[in-house]
């Protein structure tokens, strides 16, 4: 896992000092930190309670250093449980017939929610190998605590842009894990996959900052458009 390089923070601090001065920089840092903590505190408390109850470690945020394969990756954090539940409820198909794929799965929180819904197969794709290892541990701990079978879950440390999409009916989940540039690559791969093998396919997208990429695709249609998520399905569905 490549975490944020402290040198990046030092560079930002120096630029701020040049424009705001020492006092202005300190005031800005304190103000931003206070606002950020206040906004995130209710979510963090919920994540902490979830972890204590289930023997997992999903809480917190991981930021990646913006270089190499992580240049287009966004920070890793847990999607609010209510958003995940509502978004997945928009997929009306029988989950037992579908493979669920969380692309950019982080520590695996959404995989745990998919496990409860008993998808035929569950796959998490995570670029950072150490984070993928944490996700595997969380799946095992959650399944053990809940009396569920973890055998249907696979966490793969891989680049989503080269990983082969499942050829069976699937639900692809994105929590805005990367930039629009990568999403443009992903939608091309989804469209090519559907042309080669027309099938039932859903896309669930939370924090949908790059939704235009999916909106413009001739291969997908919108089935749910909410403030915090959008759900699409392949036009091959009759």
Residue pairs with C-beta under 8 A, 6 or more apart in sequence:
1 62
1 64
1 128
1 129
1 130
1 131
2 64
2 65
2 67
2 68
2 70
2 128
3 62
3 63
3 64
3 65
4 63
4 64
4 65
5 65
5 67
8 65
8 66
13 25
16 24
16 25
16 28
17 25
20 28
43 78
43 80
44 59
44 60
46 80
46 81
47 58
47 59
47 60
47 78
48 59
50 56
50 58
50 59
50 81
50 109
51 57
51 58
51 59
53 145
54 112
54 141
54 142
54 145
54 146
55 141
55 142
55 144
55 145
56 107
56 112
56 138
56 141
56 142
57 107
57 134
57 137
57 138
58 78
58 106
58 107
58 108
58 109
58 112
58 138
59 78
60 77
60 78
61 75
61 76
61 77
62 75
62 76
62 77
62 106
62 107
62 128
62 131
63 75
63 76
64 70
64 73
64 75
64 76
64 128
66 73
69 127
69 159
70 127
70 128
72 178
72 179
72 181
72 182
73 104
73 127
73 177
73 178
74 176
74 177
74 178
74 179
76 104
76 106
76 107
76 128
76 131
76 177
77 106
78 106
78 107
78 109
79 109
79 110
79 175
79 206
79 207
81 109
81 113
83 206
83 228
83 229
84 109
84 110
84 113
84 206
85 113
86 226
86 229
87 204
87 206
87 224
87 226
87 228
87 229
87 231
88 113
88 114
88 117
88 171
88 204
90 204
90 223
90 224
90 229
90 231
91 98
91 171
91 202
91 204
91 231
93 169
93 200
93 202
95 117
95 118
95 119
95 120
95 171
96 118
96 119
96 120
97 120
97 169
98 119
98 120
98 168
98 169
98 170
98 171
98 200
98 202
99 119
99 120
99 121
99 122
99 123
99 166
99 168
99 169
99 170
99 171
100 114
100 117
100 119
100 121
100 122
100 123
100 170
100 171
100 173
101 122
101 123
101 124
101 125
101 165
101 166
101 170
101 171
101 172
101 173
102 108
102 110
102 111
102 114
102 122
102 123
102 124
102 125
102 173
102 175
103 125
103 160
103 172
103 173
103 174
103 177
103 186
104 125
104 126
104 127
104 160
104 174
104 175
104 177
104 178
105 111
105 124
105 125
105 126
105 132
105 135
105 155
106 126
106 131
106 135
106 175
106 177
107 131
107 134
107 135
107 138
108 124
108 134
108 135
108 136
108 138
108 139
108 155
109 138
110 173
110 175
111 122
111 124
111 135
111 138
111 139
111 153
111 155
112 138
112 139
112 142
114 122
114 173
115 122
115 139
115 142
115 143
115 146
115 148
115 150
115 152
115 153
116 146
116 148
119 152
119 171
120 152
120 168
121 152
121 154
121 166
121 168
122 152
122 153
122 154
123 153
123 154
123 155
123 156
123 166
124 132
124 135
124 139
124 153
124 154
124 155
124 156
125 156
125 158
125 160
125 163
126 132
126 135
126 155
126 156
126 157
126 158
127 157
127 158
127 159
127 160
128 157
129 157
132 155
132 156
132 157
133 157
135 155
136 155
139 150
139 153
139 155
140 150
142 148
142 150
143 149
143 150
143 153
144 150
156 163
160 177
160 178
160 182
160 186
161 182
161 185
161 186
161 189
165 172
165 189
165 190
165 193
167 193
167 197
167 199
168 199
169 199
169 200
169 201
170 199
170 200
170 201
170 202
171 201
171 202
171 203
171 204
172 190
172 201
172 202
172 203
172 204
173 204
173 205
173 206
174 183
174 186
174 203
174 204
174 205
174 206
175 206
175 207
176 205
176 206
176 207
176 208
176 209
176 210
179 210
180 209
180 210
180 213
183 210
183 213
183 214
184 213
186 213
187 213
187 214
187 217
190 201
190 203
190 217
190 219
190 220
191 217
191 218
191 219
194 201
194 219
194 234
194 236
195 219
198 234
198 236
199 234
199 236
200 233
200 234
200 236
200 237
201 233
201 234
201 236
202 223
202 231
202 232
202 233
202 234
203 214
203 220
203 231
203 232
203 233
204 229
204 231
205 211
205 214
205 229
205 230
205 231
205 232
206 228
206 229
207 228
207 229
208 228
208 229
208 230
211 230
214 220
214 230
214 232
215 222
217 232
218 235
219 234
219 235
220 232
220 233
220 234
220 235
221 232
221 233
221 234
221 235
222 230
222 231
222 232
223 231
223 232
223 233
224 230
224 231
225 231
